[in-house]
Structures are given as C-alpha cells and as structure tokens.
C-alpha cells in the first residue's frame, strides 16, 4: 500500500483542524474580536525572481519524486518511507515540474494584469 494508515489519519486530523480553525475565525470575526486588514496590491508589478525561484523549487521537488514514483512504482510499494525520504528521483521530471510551476506563475500574473 503506497500510504501508511497512520499518515492518512494524521492528514485527516490536519484537515479537520483546519476546518475547525476557520470556523472559529469566522465566529470571532462576527463577534468583532478579529478585524480584517487591507493589503496593497500593485497592479502591473513585475514578477520577482524570488517568486519564480520558490515555485521552481517546489515544482522541481514534486516532479523529481512523482515521476520517479510513477516509473518505479514497485520501489514505492516495497518501502514507501525509504523511497520518499531518499534522494532518489527523476531529474527530467524535476526540470519539467519546475518549468510547469514557473509557467503557471507567469500565467497567473498575466490573468491579473500584473505580468
């Protein structure tokens, strides 16, 4: 089985905690204890290099592991934790993942008119 039952229940607990947390924030906002804040958004601002680097990093990690997991599913099944925590991965998948995440950031900025 590619996921451990303990990890599954930890993930379900995080999802439940997030739901309860947001409900409590909504309740406190209605009571007036929490107030919203204004955020200044500059329309037409260029994409920063840090935005691209952060998205490229996460895209690389995701592509690096997921493509290797798909190509070597038997290794994932045999030792899931060992596979996920190892440095093993697919470089081409990582590069493609980084490119896809960067393109998604560029497209999102163009949609909002701030590319």
Buried (B, 14 or more C-beta within 10 A) or exposed (E): EEEEEEEEEEEEEEEEEEEEEEEEEEEEEEEEEEEEEEEEEEEEEEBEEEBBEEBBBEBBBBBBBBBBBEEBEEBBEEEBEEBBEEEBBBEEBBBBBBBBBBEEBBEBBEEEEBB
